[in-house]
Amino acid sequence: MNDTVYELFRPSRCHGCDKKLPAGAIVKLLDQADDREAYCVDCSHLQSFVLVQSGNAQLTRLAGKYSDVKITVMKWSDMWKCYERRGIMVRAEALTRAQSELKK
C-alpha cells in the first residue's frame, strides 16, 4: 500500500476531533464534494508510523522495503506552486531495522 499525507504550510484544524494543527503538522486530506477535509495523525490512525525525512536515499529505500505500508509525505511549495516530496512515513520497526542494517 502506498498512500499520501501532507505537511501543513499554514495552521488548520482537524475535521475529526477539532484539534488545532500548527504549520508543519502531518495530515491526511480527504476530498468530500468541493471541500478538502484535513484529519490529524490520531484521527487518521497513523500513530504507529514515523517520519523518515528525505535526504538519505539509502535509509529511505531500506525503511520503505522493510515496512508493509509506505506513506509519502508532501508539502506545498509557494515558490514553485506545486507539492514537493518531504519524505516517507513507515512503521517504527522498519526504520529501526534499516538503521541497524546501515550501521553494519
The first five atom37 places (N, CA, C, CB, O) and aatype in JSON, in Angstrom:
{
  "aatype": [12, 2, 3, 16, 19, 18, 6, 10, 13, 1, 14, 15, 1, 4, 8, 7, 4, 3, 11, 11, 10, 14, 0, 7, 0, 9, 19, 11, 10, 10, 3, 5, 0, 3, 3, 1, 6, 0, 18, 4, 19, 3, 4, 15, 8, 10, 5, 15, 13, 19, 10, 19, 5, 15, 7, 2, 0, 5, 10, 16, 1, 10, 0, 7, 11, 18, 15, 3, 19, 11, 9, 16, 19, 12, 11, 17, 15, 3, 12, 17, 11, 4, 18, 6, 1, 1, 7, 9, 12, 19, 1, 0, 6, 0, 10, 16, 1, 0, 5, 15, 6, 10, 11, 11],
  "atom_mask": [
    [1, 1, 1, 1, 1],
    [1, 1, 1, 1, 1],
    [1, 1, 1, 1, 1],
    [1, 1, 1, 1, 1],
    [1, 1, 1, 1, 1],
    [1, 1, 1, 1, 1],
    [1, 1, 1, 1, 1],
    [1, 1, 1, 1, 1],
    [1, 1, 1, 1, 1],
    [1, 1, 1, 1, 1],
    [1, 1, 1, 1, 1],
    [1, 1, 1, 1, 1],
    [1, 1, 1, 1, 1],
    [1, 1, 1, 1, 1],
    [1, 1, 1, 1, 1],
    [1, 1, 1, 0, 1],
    [1, 1, 1, 1, 1],
    [1, 1, 1, 1, 1],
    [1, 1, 1, 1, 1],
    [1, 1, 1, 1, 1],
    [1, 1, 1, 1, 1],
    [1, 1, 1, 1, 1],
    [1, 1, 1, 1, 1],
    [1, 1, 1, 0, 1],
    [1, 1, 1, 1, 1],
    [1, 1, 1, 1, 1],
    [1, 1, 1, 1, 1],
    [1, 1, 1, 1, 1],
    [1, 1, 1, 1, 1],
    [1, 1, 1, 1, 1],
    [1, 1, 1, 1, 1],
    [1, 1, 1, 1, 1],
    [1, 1, 1, 1, 1],
    [1, 1, 1, 1, 1],
    [1, 1, 1, 1, 1],
    [1, 1, 1, 1, 1],
    [1, 1, 1, 1, 1],
    [1, 1, 1, 1, 1],
    [1, 1, 1, 1, 1],
    [1, 1, 1, 1, 1],
    [1, 1, 1, 1, 1],
    [1, 1, 1, 1, 1],
    [1, 1, 1, 1, 1],
    [1, 1, 1, 1, 1],
    [1, 1, 1, 1, 1],
    [1, 1, 1, 1, 1],
    [1, 1, 1, 1, 1],
    [1, 1, 1, 1, 1],
    [1, 1, 1, 1, 1],
    [1, 1, 1, 1, 1],
    [1, 1, 1, 1, 1],
    [1, 1, 1, 1, 1],
    [1, 1, 1, 1, 1],
    [1, 1, 1, 1, 1],
    [1, 1, 1, 0, 1],
    [1, 1, 1, 1, 1],
    [1, 1, 1, 1, 1],
    [1, 1, 1, 1, 1],
    [1, 1, 1, 1, 1],
    [1, 1, 1, 1, 1],
    [1, 1, 1, 1, 1],
    [1, 1, 1, 1, 1],
    [1, 1, 1, 1, 1],
    [1, 1, 1, 0, 1],
    [1, 1, 1, 1, 1],
    [1, 1, 1, 1, 1],
    [1, 1, 1, 1, 1],
    [1, 1, 1, 1, 1],
    [1, 1, 1, 1, 1],
    [1, 1, 1, 1, 1],
    [1, 1, 1, 1, 1],
    [1, 1, 1, 1, 1],
    [1, 1, 1, 1, 1],
    [1, 1, 1, 1, 1],
    [1, 1, 1, 1, 1],
    [1, 1, 1, 1, 1],
    [1, 1, 1, 1, 1],
    [1, 1, 1, 1, 1],
    [1, 1, 1, 1, 1],
    [1, 1, 1, 1, 1],
    [1, 1, 1, 1, 1],
    [1, 1, 1, 1, 1],
    [1, 1, 1, 1, 1],
    [1, 1, 1, 1, 1],
    [1, 1, 1, 1, 1],
    [1, 1, 1, 1, 1],
    [1, 1, 1, 0, 1],
    [1, 1, 1, 1, 1],
    [1, 1, 1, 1, 1],
    [1, 1, 1, 1, 1],
    [1, 1, 1, 1, 1],
    [1, 1, 1, 1, 1],
    [1, 1, 1, 1, 1],
    [1, 1, 1, 1, 1],
    [1, 1, 1, 1, 1],
    [1, 1, 1, 1, 1],
    [1, 1, 1, 1, 1],
    [1, 1, 1, 1, 1],
    [1, 1, 1, 1, 1],
    [1, 1, 1, 1, 1],
    [1, 1, 1, 1, 1],
    [1, 1, 1, 1, 1],
    [1, 1, 1, 1, 1],
    [1, 1, 1, 1, 1]
  ],
  "atom_positions": [
    [[0.84, -1.18, 0.0], [0.0, 0.0, 0.0], [0.88, 1.23, 0.0], [-0.95, 0.0, 1.21], [1.78, 1.34, 0.83]],
    [[0.64, 2.16, -0.89], [1.37, 3.41, -0.96], [0.36, 4.55, -0.94], [2.28, 3.48, -2.24], [-0.4, 4.73, -1.88]],
    [[0.36, 5.31, 0.16], [-0.62, 6.37, 0.37], [0.12, 7.7, 0.45], [-1.45, 6.11, 1.65], [1.35, 7.74, 0.46]],
    [[-0.64, 8.81, 0.52], [-0.04, 10.14, 0.61], [-0.65, 10.92, 1.75], [-0.22, 10.89, -0.7], [-1.87, 10.9, 1.95]],
    [[0.2, 11.6, 2.51], [-0.23, 12.54, 3.54], [0.48, 13.86, 3.25], [0.09, 12.01, 5.0], [1.39, 13.92, 2.42]],
    [[0.05, 14.91, 3.94], [0.57, 16.25, 3.64], [1.06, 16.94, 4.9], [-0.49, 17.09, 2.96], [0.5, 16.76, 5.98]],
    [[2.1, 17.74, 4.74], [2.61, 18.58, 5.81], [1.98, 19.96, 5.62], [4.2, 18.65, 5.81], [2.1, 20.55, 4.55]],
    [[1.3, 20.46, 6.65], [0.6, 21.74, 6.54], [1.59, 22.89, 6.36], [-0.27, 21.98, 7.76], [2.64, 22.92, 7.0]],
    [[1.23, 23.85, 5.49], [2.07, 25.03, 5.35], [1.47, 26.22, 6.08], [2.27, 25.36, 3.88], [2.09, 27.28, 6.16]],
    [[0.27, 26.04, 6.62], [-0.35, 27.06, 7.48], [-1.21, 26.35, 8.52], [-1.2, 28.09, 6.65], [-1.64, 25.22, 8.28]],
    [[-1.47, 26.99, 9.66], [-2.28, 26.35, 10.71], [-3.68, 25.98, 10.2], [-2.4, 27.29, 11.92], [-4.23, 26.63, 9.31]],
    [[-4.23, 24.93, 10.79], [-5.55, 24.45, 10.39], [-6.19, 23.77, 11.6], [-5.46, 23.46, 9.18], [-5.68, 23.85, 12.72]],
    [[-7.32, 23.1, 11.37], [-8.0, 22.33, 12.4], [-8.34, 20.95, 11.85], [-9.28, 23.07, 12.9], [-8.61, 20.79, 10.66]],
    [[-8.32, 19.97, 12.74], [-8.69, 18.61, 12.35], [-10.2, 18.54, 12.17], [-8.2, 17.57, 13.41], [-10.95, 19.01, 13.02]],
    [[-10.63, 17.94, 11.08], [-12.06, 17.81, 10.81], [-12.71, 16.75, 11.7], [-12.28, 17.46, 9.33], [-13.92, 16.78, 11.93]],
    [[-11.9, 15.83, 12.2], [-12.43, 14.75, 13.03], [-12.58, 15.11, 14.49], [0.0, 0.0, 0.0], [-13.63, 14.85, 15.08]],
    [[-11.55, 15.72, 15.1], [-11.58, 16.0, 16.54], [-11.51, 17.49, 16.86], [-10.43, 15.29, 17.22], [-11.54, 17.85, 18.04]],
    [[-11.42, 18.35, 15.87], [-11.38, 19.8, 16.0], [-10.14, 20.3, 16.75], [-12.63, 20.27, 16.72], [-10.15, 21.4, 17.3]],
    [[-9.06, 19.5, 16.76], [-7.81, 19.89, 17.4], [-7.1, 20.92, 16.51], [-6.89, 18.65, 17.65], [-7.13, 20.82, 15.29]],
    [[-6.46, 21.92, 17.15], [-5.67, 22.89, 16.4], [-4.43, 22.2, 15.84], [-5.27, 24.1, 17.28], [-3.74, 21.47, 16.56]],
    [[-4.15, 22.43, 14.58], [-2.99, 21.85, 13.92], [-2.05, 22.96, 13.49], [-3.42, 20.98, 12.69], [-2.43, 23.81, 12.69]],
    [[-0.83, 22.98, 14.01], [0.12, 24.03, 13.64], [0.7, 23.79, 12.24], [1.27, 24.12, 14.67], [0.59, 22.7, 11.69]],
    [[1.31, 24.82, 11.69], [2.02, 24.66, 10.42], [3.1, 23.61, 10.62], [2.63, 26.02, 9.91], [3.79, 23.63, 11.64]],
    [[3.26, 22.7, 9.68], [4.24, 21.63, 9.79], [3.65, 20.31, 10.27], [0.0, 0.0, 0.0], [4.32, 19.29, 10.22]],
    [[2.4, 20.32, 10.75], [1.75, 19.09, 11.2], [1.45, 18.19, 10.0], [0.45, 19.41, 11.99], [1.19, 18.67, 8.9]],
    [[1.48, 16.9, 10.23], [1.16, 15.91, 9.19], [-0.34, 15.64, 9.24], [1.99, 14.58, 9.38], [-0.89, 15.37, 10.31]],
    [[-1.01, 15.71, 8.08], [-2.46, 15.46, 8.0], [-2.78, 14.58, 6.81], [-3.24, 16.79, 7.91], [-2.02, 14.52, 5.83]],
    [[-3.9, 13.91, 6.9], [-4.46, 13.13, 5.78], [-5.59, 13.97, 5.22], [-4.96, 11.68, 6.24], [-6.48, 14.39, 5.97]],
    [[-5.6, 14.22, 3.93], [-6.65, 15.01, 3.3], [-7.64, 14.09, 2.61], [-6.05, 16.01, 2.29], [-7.26, 13.18, 1.88]],
    [[-8.91, 14.34, 2.86], [-9.97, 13.61, 2.19], [-10.82, 14.59, 1.4], [-10.83, 12.82, 3.2], [-11.25, 15.61, 1.94]],
    [[-11.07, 14.29, 0.15], [-11.92, 15.14, -0.68], [-13.37, 14.75, -0.49], [-11.52, 15.04, -2.17], [-13.75, 13.61, -0.75]],
    [[-14.16, 15.69, -0.04], [-15.6, 15.48, 0.13], [-16.3, 16.55, -0.7], [-16.03, 15.55, 1.65], [-16.33, 17.72, -0.31]],
    [[-16.87, 16.17, -1.84], [-17.54, 17.09, -2.76], [-16.54, 18.18, -3.17], [-18.82, 17.74, -2.09], [-15.52, 17.87, -3.79]],
    [[-16.82, 19.43, -2.84], [-15.93, 20.53, -3.23], [-15.0, 20.96, -2.11], [-16.74, 21.72, -3.69], [-14.28, 21.95, -2.25]],
    [[-15.0, 20.23, -1.0], [-14.24, 20.62, 0.18], [-13.18, 19.58, 0.51], [-15.18, 20.83, 1.38], [-13.4, 18.38, 0.32]],
    [[-12.04, 20.04, 0.99], [-10.99, 19.12, 1.46], [-11.01, 19.12, 2.97], [-9.58, 19.53, 0.92], [-10.97, 20.18, 3.61]],
    [[-11.08, 17.94, 3.55], [-11.11, 17.8, 4.99], [-9.76, 17.28, 5.46], [-12.25, 16.86, 5.44], [-9.27, 16.27, 4.95]],
    [[-9.15, 17.97, 6.43], [-7.85, 17.57, 6.99], [-8.08, 16.79, 8.28], [-6.94, 18.81, 7.25], [-8.83, 17.24, 9.15]],
    [[-7.43, 15.63, 8.4], [-7.52, 14.8, 9.59], [-6.13, 14.65, 10.2], [-8.15, 13.41, 9.26], [-5.16, 14.37, 9.49]],
    [[-6.03, 14.83, 11.52], [-4.74, 14.74, 12.22], [-4.24, 13.29, 12.21], [-4.88, 15.25, 13.68], [-4.93, 12.38, 11.76]],
    [[-3.02, 13.1, 12.71], [-2.4, 11.77, 12.76], [-3.24, 10.8, 13.58], [-0.97, 11.87, 13.34], [-3.39, 9.64, 13.21]],
    [[-3.8, 11.27, 14.7], [-4.61, 10.4, 15.56], [-5.89, 9.97, 14.85], [-4.95, 11.11, 16.87], [-6.24, 8.79, 14.86]],
    [[-6.6, 10.91, 14.23], [-7.86, 10.58, 13.54], [-7.62, 9.76, 12.27], [-8.61, 11.87, 13.18], [-8.51, 9.04, 11.82]],
    [[-6.43, 9.86, 11.7], [-6.08, 9.09, 10.5], [-5.49, 7.72, 10.85], [-5.1, 9.87, 9.65], [-5.17, 6.94, 9.95]],
    [[-5.34, 7.44, 12.15], [-4.78, 6.16, 12.62], [-3.36, 5.94, 12.11], [-5.67, 5.0, 12.2], [-3.02, 4.86, 11.64]],
    [[-2.53, 6.99, 12.19], [-1.15, 6.91, 11.73], [-0.14, 7.01, 12.88], [-0.87, 8.0, 10.7], [1.02, 7.34, 12.65]],
    [[-0.59, 6.73, 14.11], [0.28, 6.86, 15.29], [1.45, 5.89, 15.26], [-0.53, 6.64, 16.55], [2.5, 6.18, 15.83]],
    [[1.3, 4.76, 14.61], [2.36, 3.74, 14.61], [3.42, 4.0, 13.54], [1.75, 2.36, 14.4], [4.33, 3.19, 13.37]],
    [[3.31, 5.12, 12.83], [4.26, 5.44, 11.77], [5.21, 6.54, 12.2], [3.52, 5.84, 10.5], [4.85, 7.41, 13.0]],
    [[6.44, 6.51, 11.68], [7.43, 7.54, 11.94], [7.86, 8.16, 10.62], [8.65, 6.96, 12.71], [7.8, 7.52, 9.57]],
    [[8.3, 9.4, 10.7], [8.7, 10.13, 9.5], [10.18, 9.9, 9.22], [8.42, 11.64, 9.67], [11.02, 10.02, 10.11]],
    [[10.49, 9.57, 7.98], [11.87, 9.47, 7.5], [12.04, 10.64, 6.53], [12.18, 8.06, 6.81], [11.51, 10.61, 5.42]],
    [[12.78, 11.67, 6.96], [12.98, 12.85, 6.13], [13.75, 12.49, 4.87], [13.74, 13.94, 6.91], [14.59, 11.6, 4.88]],
    [[13.45, 13.19, 3.78], [14.2, 12.96, 2.55], [15.63, 13.47, 2.75], [13.52, 13.67, 1.33], [15.87, 14.34, 3.59]],
    [[16.56, 12.94, 2.01], [17.95, 13.36, 2.13], [18.91, 12.2, 2.29], [0.0, 0.0, 0.0], [20.08, 12.32, 1.94]],
    [[18.44, 11.08, 2.82], [19.27, 9.89, 2.96], [18.61, 8.78, 2.14], [19.46, 9.47, 4.47], [17.77, 8.03, 2.65]],
    [[19.0, 8.69, 0.89], [18.34, 7.76, -0.04], [18.44, 6.31, 0.41], [18.94, 7.9, -1.41], [17.48, 5.55, 0.27]],
    [[19.58, 5.92, 0.93], [19.78, 4.53, 1.34], [18.86, 4.16, 2.51], [21.26, 4.28, 1.72], [18.25, 3.1, 2.51]],
    [[18.77, 5.05, 3.5], [17.88, 4.81, 4.64], [16.42, 4.78, 4.19], [18.09, 5.89, 5.72], [15.65, 3.93, 4.64]],
    [[16.05, 5.7, 3.33], [14.67, 5.76, 2.83], [14.3, 4.48, 2.09], [14.49, 6.97, 1.91], [13.22, 3.93, 2.3]],
    [[15.19, 4.01, 1.22], [14.92, 2.79, 0.45], [14.77, 1.57, 1.36], [16.03, 2.53, -0.56], [13.84, 0.78, 1.21]],
    [[15.69, 1.43, 2.31], [15.63, 0.27, 3.22], [14.4, 0.32, 4.12], [16.89, 0.21, 4.07], [13.72, -0.7, 4.3]],
    [[14.1, 1.48, 4.68], [12.93, 1.6, 5.56], [11.65, 1.31, 4.78], [12.86, 3.01, 6.19], [10.75, 0.64, 5.29]],
    [[11.56, 1.8, 3.54], [10.4, 1.51, 2.71], [10.28, 0.04, 2.35], [0.0, 0.0, 0.0], [9.18, -0.5, 2.24]],
    [[11.44, -0.6, 2.17], [11.46, -2.03, 1.84], [10.97, -2.87, 3.02], [12.89, -2.47, 1.45], [10.24, -3.85, 2.81]],
    [[11.35, -2.51, 4.24], [11.01, -3.31, 5.41], [9.63, -3.0, 5.99], [12.05, -3.09, 6.46], [9.14, -3.75, 6.84]],
    [[9.01, -1.94, 5.56], [7.69, -1.58, 6.08], [6.61, -2.14, 5.15], [7.55, -0.04, 6.22], [6.72, -2.05, 3.93]],
    [[5.56, -2.71, 5.74], [4.46, -3.23, 4.91], [3.64, -2.1, 4.31], [3.56, -4.14, 5.74], [2.96, -2.29, 3.3]],
    [[3.69, -0.91, 4.93], [2.97, 0.26, 4.43], [3.96, 1.42, 4.33], [1.75, 0.64, 5.37], [4.69, 1.7, 5.28]],
    [[3.98, 2.08, 3.19], [4.85, 3.24, 2.97], [3.98, 4.41, 2.56], [5.95, 2.94, 1.89], [3.23, 4.33, 1.58]],
    [[4.07, 5.51, 3.32], [3.22, 6.67, 3.08], [4.11, 7.84, 2.67], [2.36, 7.01, 4.34], [5.03, 8.2, 3.41]],
    [[3.84, 8.44, 1.53], [4.61, 9.58, 1.04], [4.12, 10.86, 1.71], [4.5, 9.7, -0.49], [2.92, 11.09, 1.83]],
    [[5.07, 11.69, 2.16], [4.74, 12.97, 2.8], [5.05, 14.09, 1.81], [5.54, 13.16, 4.15], [6.18, 14.2, 1.32]],
    [[4.04, 14.92, 1.52], [4.18, 16.02, 0.57], [3.93, 17.35, 1.27], [3.2, 15.84, -0.62], [3.22, 17.4, 2.28]],
    [[4.53, 18.43, 0.75], [4.3, 19.77, 1.29], [4.19, 20.75, 0.13], [5.45, 20.18, 2.26], [4.92, 20.65, -0.85]],
    [[3.26, 21.71, 0.24], [3.06, 22.71, -0.78], [4.23, 23.69, -0.78], [1.73, 23.45, -0.57], [4.65, 24.15, 0.28]],
    [[4.74, 24.0, -1.94], [5.8, 24.99, -2.09], [5.22, 26.24, -2.72], [6.98, 24.43, -2.95], [4.77, 26.22, -3.86]],
    [[5.23, 27.35, -1.97], [4.73, 28.61, -2.51], [5.62, 29.11, -3.64], [4.63, 29.67, -1.41], [5.15, 29.73, -4.59]],
    [[6.91, 28.85, -3.53], [7.84, 29.33, -4.54], [7.6, 28.64, -5.89], [9.28, 29.11, -4.09], [7.57, 29.3, -6.92]],
    [[7.42, 27.32, -5.87], [7.27, 26.56, -7.1], [5.81, 26.3, -7.47], [7.99, 25.25, -6.98], [5.53, 25.82, -8.57]],
    [[4.89, 26.61, -6.57], [3.45, 26.42, -6.81], [3.1, 24.97, -7.15], [2.97, 27.34, -7.93], [2.34, 24.69, -8.08]],
    [[3.69, 24.06, -6.38], [3.41, 22.64, -6.55], [3.76, 21.92, -5.25], [4.2, 22.04, -7.75], [4.37, 22.51, -4.35]],
    [[3.38, 20.65, -5.14], [3.73, 19.85, -3.98], [5.13, 19.25, -4.15], [2.69, 18.73, -3.74], [5.49, 18.79, -5.24]],
    [[5.9, 19.26, -3.07], [7.23, 18.66, -3.06], [7.25, 17.5, -2.08], [8.31, 19.71, -2.7], [6.57, 17.55, -1.05]],
    [[8.0, 16.47, -2.39], [8.13, 15.32, -1.5], [9.03, 15.68, -0.34], [8.68, 14.09, -2.26], [10.13, 16.19, -0.55]],
    [[8.57, 15.43, 0.89], [9.34, 15.76, 2.1], [9.94, 14.53, 2.76], [8.45, 16.49, 3.09], [10.83, 14.65, 3.6]],
    [[9.46, 13.35, 2.4], [9.95, 12.11, 2.99], [8.88, 11.05, 2.94], [0.0, 0.0, 0.0], [7.92, 11.15, 2.17]],
    [[9.05, 10.01, 3.77], [8.06, 8.95, 3.85], [7.77, 8.64, 5.31], [8.53, 7.68, 3.1], [8.58, 8.93, 6.19]],
    [[6.62, 8.06, 5.56], [6.27, 7.55, 6.88], [6.23, 6.04, 6.77], [4.9, 8.13, 7.4], [5.6, 5.48, 5.87]],
    [[6.92, 5.38, 7.7], [6.99, 3.92, 7.72], [6.75, 3.43, 9.14], [8.36, 3.4, 7.19], [6.73, 4.23, 10.08]],
    [[6.57, 2.15, 9.3], [6.43, 1.57, 10.64], [7.75, 1.76, 11.4], [6.05, 0.04, 10.55], [8.83, 1.71, 10.81]],
    [[7.65, 1.99, 12.7], [8.83, 2.25, 13.54], [9.82, 1.08, 13.48], [8.4, 2.5, 14.99], [11.03, 1.3, 13.46]],
    [[9.3, -0.16, 13.46], [10.18, -1.33, 13.42], [11.0, -1.36, 12.12], [9.34, -2.62, 13.54], [12.16, -1.76, 12.13]],
    [[10.39, -0.92, 11.02], [11.09, -0.91, 9.73], [12.23, 0.09, 9.75], [10.12, -0.59, 8.58], [13.31, -0.19, 9.22]],
    [[12.02, 1.25, 10.36], [13.08, 2.26, 10.46], [14.22, 1.76, 11.34], [12.51, 3.58, 11.02], [15.39, 1.93, 11.01]],
    [[13.88, 1.14, 12.45], [14.9, 0.6, 13.36], [15.74, -0.46, 12.65], [14.25, 0.0, 14.62], [16.96, -0.47, 12.77]],
    [[15.08, -1.34, 11.91], [15.79, -2.4, 11.18], [16.7, -1.8, 10.11], [14.78, -3.37, 10.54], [17.84, -2.25, 9.93]],
    [[16.21, -0.8, 9.39], [17.01, -0.15, 8.35], [18.23, 0.56, 8.95], [16.15, 0.86, 7.55], [19.32, 0.48, 8.4]],
    [[18.04, 1.24, 10.06], [19.15, 1.93, 10.72], [20.21, 0.94, 11.21], [18.63, 2.79, 11.89], [21.41, 1.18, 11.07]],
    [[19.77, -0.17, 11.79], [20.72, -1.17, 12.28], [21.47, -1.82, 11.13], [20.0, -2.23, 13.12], [22.65, -2.15, 11.27]],
    [[20.82, -2.02, 10.01], [21.49, -2.62, 8.86], [22.54, -1.68, 8.28], [20.46, -2.99, 7.77], [23.59, -2.13, 7.81]],
    [[22.28, -0.38, 8.32], [23.25, 0.59, 7.79], [24.47, 0.72, 8.68], [22.59, 1.95, 7.62], [25.55, 1.1, 8.2]],
    [[24.33, 0.42, 9.97], [25.46, 0.52, 10.9], [26.45, -0.63, 10.74], [24.95, 0.55, 12.32], [27.59, -0.54, 11.19]],
    [[26.02, -1.71, 10.1], [26.89, -2.89, 9.93], [28.05, -2.61, 9.01], [26.1, -4.07, 9.4], [28.87, -3.49, 8.76]]
  ]
}
